[in-house]
């Protein structure tokens, strides 16, 4: 009986959960600290899939597709429309994102990875996505499918276990630092846009980012750090908790930290300020008991990648991009 690709239904939840559990265990085997398994792995996955397939009030538009052959599920893929962050223009609308919680059985028919990918792409295009993104963690077959479909690396997520550093290398940010942080962020955004037009800048980016930084000062789950005096902020870094956007359900992210907002003037020159700021960020994580950290970095920013690799980071996940037309 030929394999079919179709939208998932609530009747598929048990088989989908089993496939997703196997994928979670494979990720954890590769990096136990970053992809630590949840204590109630199967129940957590099953509950999340059930909510995604049955709840009318979804937090975002998402798609679950399955591969079926002879009455048995042999694969699953998850995709969503990704809201454009407020500081970016998003002239082509919300991109479609194929999330990392995809899985294919070992005995699935050849071509299952590519077939699931094509079906997810079709669903995202039908929903209006003009740009497609994929999230890749592991699996040669998935890597080959993404490359064959025309995806190119856009963002790297570099990780390391056991953060450690010098807390004295930077200082906590205050309200007086916000103008300097916004100025450095503007420089960072210009570099991102030069690397890839995907990061087109919103006309109100400075005001929006400044408002978010003011709000962030009140959040107790993160550390905002700066290098240099308020009158001349050289760089900034925000050490914050991980989110489900990057980590599929089934992984315990309570001891994982993320560095997304991180920029220093001397990054391009390979100076010591950026390295010191990174060390301070790691020290902040260590003080909170964080066991693993990943840093978000454009795939085309060679100097920043080199800094992270010198500090012991290695690529753990890749987001790639495919433009339509």
N, C-alpha and C positions, 0 to 999 in steps of 0.2 A: 504494500500500500504506500503510495507516494507521501512524502512529508508535506505538511501544510503549515503556513505561518498565519496566525490569526490573533485578534485581540484576546487578552486573558479574561476569564470570567471567575466568579467566586467559586465555581466548582474546581478550578485549577489550583486553589490556594495550597493544598497539601503538597502536590507535586512541585509547584513553584518554590515552596519553602524548602523542600529537600534539596533542590538544585542550588538555591541561594545559600543554604547552609554549607554545602560542599565548597562553593566558591569562597565563602568567608573563611573556612578552615584552610583553604589553600593560601589565601592572603596572609593569614596568621602564621602559617608555617614558614613563609618567606621572611617575615619581620614581626616577631611576636610582640614587641613593644609598641610599634606603631599601629598594628592591626590586632590588638588584643581582643579576644572574643568576649562577648557579653556572657554573664553567668547563665542566663536563661535564653540561650542562643535561638533554638528552634521556636520557642513561644514568642520571642520578640520579633523575629522575622515574620512569623505567621500573622501576628496581630497587625504589624505594619502593612503587610500586603492586603490583609482583609480590609483595613481602613482605606487603603488607596483604591480598592476596587468597589467599595460599597458606600463610602461616605459621600453625601451630596455636597458638603462644604469643603472642597479640596483647597489647600493653601496655594496651589499653583496648578496649571494645566499639565497633566502628565499622561503618559501612555505606557501600558504594559502589554507586551506582545510575547507570544509563546510559539515554539516549534512543536508540532505534534506528529507522531508517526505511529501507526497501528494502535491508536488509542492511548499512547503514552507520551508525556511531554519529554522532549529531548533538549530543550533550550528555552531561555527567557531573556528578554532585554527590556530595559527601563529607560524612558526618555521623558523630557520635560521642555517646556518653554521657559527659558531663563530670563527673569526680569533684568533689564539693563540697570547697573548701579547708577545712582543719581548723579555722579560726577562725570559720567560719560554720555555722549550725545545719542548713540544708538540710532543712526540715521536709517538703518535697514530694519529697525524693529527688534523685538526680542529674538535672540538666537535660539536655535534648538540645541539641546544638550543631551547626549547619550551618556547616562550615568554609569558609574563603575559597578553597580549591582546587576551585572549581566552574567549569564552562566550557560554552558553547553555541556551536556553529558558526554562522557568519554566515548560512548558507543554511538554517538549521533552520526547521522549520515554526513558524508563529505559535503562541504559547502554550507553547513548549517550556520556558521558564524556570519558568512557573507549574506545569507538569506535573511537572517534576523536584522542585520545592519541595514540592508536595503529596505526592509519593511518599516523599520523605525524612521529612516530618512523620509520615506513616503508619508508617514503619519505627521512628521514635523513639517514637511513642506505643505501638506494639506491644511495645517494649522496656521500657515503664514510665515514660517521661518525662512529667511533668505540666507542666513548663515547657519552652518551646522558645526557643532563642537562634539568631540568625543573625549571621554575620560578613560585612560588606560592605566592599569596597575600591573597586570601580569598575563602571560599566556601568548605563546608564539602565534597561535591561530588567530587570536583577536588582533594582534599587532599586524599580521599579514593582511587581514581583512580591512583594517583601517588604511593601511598604506595603499592597497590595491584600489580602494574607493577614492583616493585622492586627498587624504588628510595630511596636513603638515603640522609639526609641533608649534604650539602657540605659547603655552605656559608650562613650566616645570615646577614640580613640588618636591623640593629636596629636603630630606629628613636626616636626623641623627638621634641616637638614643643617649640618655643620660646627660641632659644639658648641664653645663657648668660654665662659670665665667666670673668676671670681676664686676661686682655691683657698683664699685666706685668709678667705673669708666664712663658713666653717664649719670644723669640725675632725673628725678621724677618731673614730669611736665607740670606747669601751672597755667592759669588763665593768661598770664603775661606772655607765655610762649606761643599762644595760638597764632598770632600774626606771622611769626617766624616759621611755624610748622606749615601754615597755609602757603607761604612763599616757597618753601622747599618742596611741598607737594606739587605746586605748579610746575617747578622744574622737572620733577619726577614724571608728571603727566606728559610733558613735552617729549621727554625721552621715550616714553612708552609709545606715543603716537608716531615718532620717527621709526621705531622698531616695526610697528604694524598699525595700519589705519583702523584696525578693529577697535583700538582705544581712542576713537575720536572724542575730543573734549567737549563737554557741555558748556554753553556760554556762561552759565551760572555756577560753574564747578567750584570756584573759590569760595563763594558764599555758602554753598551747600556743604563743602568739606569743612569749612570753619564751624558751621553750626553742629556738624557731627562731632568734631573734636571737642567742642564745648560740652556736648552731651556725654562724650566718652569720659571726660574728667569725673563724672559723677558715677560711673560704673565701677563696681568693686571687683569684678571678675577679671580685670585686665590691668596691665601696667603700661602707662604712657611715659616714654623716656625721651630725653633730648640730650644732644651734645652741643656744648657751647652756651654762652649767656643769652638771656632773653632778647637782648638788643641785636644779637647776631647768631641765631640758631643755625648750627652747621648741619644738623641731621636729626631725624626723629625715628622712633621705632615703637610699635604697639605690639605687646605680647599678650595674646588673647586666647581664650579657649577654642577648641575645635568645634566645628558645626557639622550637621548632617549633610550639607551640600557636598562635602568631600569624602565623608565616611558613610558607607552604606549601613543600614540597620543590621544589627548582629555584632557590631564592634563596640566595645566599651571605650568611649572617647573621654572619660573623666580625667585621665592623666595625660592627655595629649594637648599640646599647645601649638598655636599657629602664629606665624609672623607674616603678615600681608603688607601692612603699611610700614615700609622700611626704606629710608633714603638718606644718603649723606652726600655732601658736595664732593667729597674726594673719592667717591666710588669709581668714577671713570679713570682716575689716576692711580688707583690701587693704593691709596693712602691708608694711614693707620686709624683715622677717625671712624671710618665705617666698620672696621674690624673691632674697635673698642666698643662701639655702640652695639654690635651683635653680641659681644661678650656680656655686656650689661643686660641685654634681653635674655640671654641664657641664664644669667644669675637670678633674674626675676622669676623665671620659670622654675628654677631649682628650689627657690624659696617657697614656692607653692606646691612642691612635691610632684611637678610634672616629670614624666618619665621619657617622653619622646616629643620631638618638635619637628614641624616641617615649615619651610619658608617658601612662599610663593615668589616665583621669579620668571620673567619673560624668557622664552627659549632663545631669543635673539640678543640677550644682554650678556655678552661674554664676560665682561669685567665682574659683574655681580655673581655670575655662576662660579668664576674662578675664586672669588672671595669665599663663597660658601664651601666649595670643595676643599679649599685650604683649611677651613675650620672643621672639616670632618663630615660634611653633609654629602649625601648621595641621592640621586634622583629616585623617588619612590612612586611617582605618578606623573603622567603627562596628559595635558589637555591639548588636543589638536584641532585644527580648523579646516573647514571646507567651505568655500564661497560658491554660491549658486550663480549660474549664468556666465 
